[in-house]
Amino acid sequence: MTLRMSSDSDKKRPITKRETGLAVKERTRTKKPPMYKVLLHNDDYTTKEFVVMILETIFQKSESEALRIMMHVHNNGVGVAGVYTHEVAETKAVKTMNLAQAHEYPLQCSLEPTE
């Protein structure tokens, strides 16, 4: 085994990160997915009970929360059923529209990006 003595030229050379033996790995930060509001729109034909049922079954709201959201939609014309990623929001909106159509209600949903 041969030992090497450092020469004067080695001492003058700056040490770089590569020479220190440290492995530096940059981590890429994953960006959070954009969120979307699922909006329920009021109409004159869909019953309040049906809207509450939709909120409880599709959007997993408690009975009291479903009643609060339903009354907000009834009084203001539109209300937020929930906030989800685009794929989840779209799926819940389609399920809502399909169930409303199956029960012959004109209930409408839309998606709106959050800010």
Buried (B, 14 or more C-beta within 10 A) or exposed (E): EEEEEEEEEEEEEEEEEEEEEEEEEEEEEEEEEEBBBBBBBBBEEBEEEBBBBBBBEBBEBEEEBBBBBBBBBBEEEBBBBBEBEEEBBBBBBEBBBEBBEEEEBEBBBEBEEEE
